[in-house]
Amino acid sequence: MNQSTSLVIETHGLSKTYKGVEALKSLNLQVRPNSIFGFLGPNGAGKTTTIKLLLGLANPTAGSASVFGHDIVHDSVEIRKRVGYLAQEPHSYEYMTARQTLRYTAHFFFKGPEKEIEARVNNTLELVGLSDKADRPVKGFSGGERQRLGIAQAQINYPDLLILDEPAASLDPQGRRDVLEVMERLRKHTTIFYSTHILGDVQRVSDTVAILNKGQLIAAAPIEQLLAGGSGATIYVMALKGDATAAQQRVSAQPWVSAIKATPSDTHTDWQVTVTDENAAEDQLLRLVLADEHIKVTEFGLKKYELEEVFLGLVEGSEHGK
C-alpha cells in the first residue's frame, strides 16, 4: 500500500474564498491512521472552514483533498459513512437522557437487532465515562458532560475518523481534562482530527500538530519535533559546576557549534549550546566538557520548548514575513 492510500486525510493546495476573502490558502496536509492530530490556530485562522471542506459541507475554491482516498467533492457521502463529527457547539434534547440520546442517534446508522444497538449504546457510554449518568436528563449535565455526550454521539457508529471542532473550548479545567481523557481512550479505536486554540490541550494529547494562521499553514510536524525547536536551531542545555572557561573554549572550537550562551550563578553556570549537527553533539559534546576533571555536569539534554513559545514564535514570524 502506498503512502497516499494509507493516509486518512490528504490535502493539496486546498483553498476557500468567501466573498473575496481568502479563508484558507493552499493547505497541504497529511493525517496518518490512529493519530491524534491537533489542528491549532487563533480564532478565525481557518480551522472550521477546513473541517467544513473535509466533510463536504462546503466546496473548495481551488485545490483538492481526500479522506480515506475518497475525493471530498465527489465522494462526500462515502466519506461521511466513516466519519464521526462533533460541532463546536453540539445540541441535545434537554428532556432526553444520555442513553435515550445515544439510542436515538444509533438508529440513524443501524436498523437492528435492538439487542445489538443497546450493547453499542452501553459500550459507548462506558467509553466516554457516562455510564453512571446514563439515565439522567441531559438538562442537568455539566458542560464537560455535554461535550462527552457529544463525542459519544459522534462515536456511536464506530467511525474510522473522528473530527472534533473545538471540543473543549468553553469548558472549565475539569471539563477539559475529562474530554481529553476520553480522546486518549478513543485513539486505540480511531483517528482523531480536532481543531483548537488551547495550547495546553494540544501539548497533552496530540502526537502531530499543524498550526494555521490567517488561513495559511505555517507549521506541521510531530509534537516532539516542535517542542525540541525542530523548526529552528538545535540547542543543548547544560548546567556546570566548576571553572568552565577552558571547556567553553574547547567546545566553541568545534565546527558543529555555532554559539554558546553562558549564564553564571552563585552555584553553577548554565549553558545553551547551539549546534548545526545534532549527531555530532550527541556523540561529543558531553565528552568535551568532561575532559576537564574539575567540572561536574548536573544537567544535560536538548532544550525543550513550551508549545506556547513555539506557537507565538511561528505566528509572529509568519505575520512579519519571516
Secondary structure as GFF3:
##gff-version 3
##sequence-region A 1 322
A	DSSP	alpha_helix	3	6	.	.	.	ID=ss1
A	DSSP	beta_strand	9	18	.	.	.	ID=ss2
A	DSSP	beta_strand	21	31	.	.	.	ID=ss3
A	DSSP	beta_strand	36	40	.	.	.	ID=ss4
A	DSSP	alpha_helix	47	54	.	.	.	ID=ss5
A	DSSP	beta_strand	62	67	.	.	.	ID=ss6
A	DSSP	beta_strand	70	71	.	.	.	ID=ss7
A	DSSP	alpha_helix	76	81	.	.	.	ID=ss8
A	DSSP	beta_strand	83	86	.	.	.	ID=ss9
A	DSSP	alpha_helix	98	106	.	.	.	ID=ss10
A	DSSP	alpha_helix	114	127	.	.	.	ID=ss11
A	DSSP	three_ten_helix	131	133	.	.	.	ID=ss12
A	DSSP	three_ten_helix	138	140	.	.	.	ID=ss13
A	DSSP	alpha_helix	143	155	.	.	.	ID=ss14
A	DSSP	beta_strand	161	165	.	.	.	ID=ss15
A	DSSP	alpha_helix	173	186	.	.	.	ID=ss16
A	DSSP	beta_strand	191	196	.	.	.	ID=ss17
A	DSSP	alpha_helix	199	205	.	.	.	ID=ss18
A	DSSP	beta_strand	208	213	.	.	.	ID=ss19
A	DSSP	beta_strand	216	222	.	.	.	ID=ss20
A	DSSP	alpha_helix	223	227	.	.	.	ID=ss21
A	DSSP	beta_strand	234	241	.	.	.	ID=ss22
A	DSSP	alpha_helix	245	252	.	.	.	ID=ss23
A	DSSP	beta_strand	257	264	.	.	.	ID=ss24
A	DSSP	beta_strand	269	275	.	.	.	ID=ss25
A	DSSP	alpha_helix	278	290	.	.	.	ID=ss26
A	DSSP	beta_strand	296	302	.	.	.	ID=ss27
A	DSSP	alpha_helix	307	319	.	.	.	ID=ss28
###
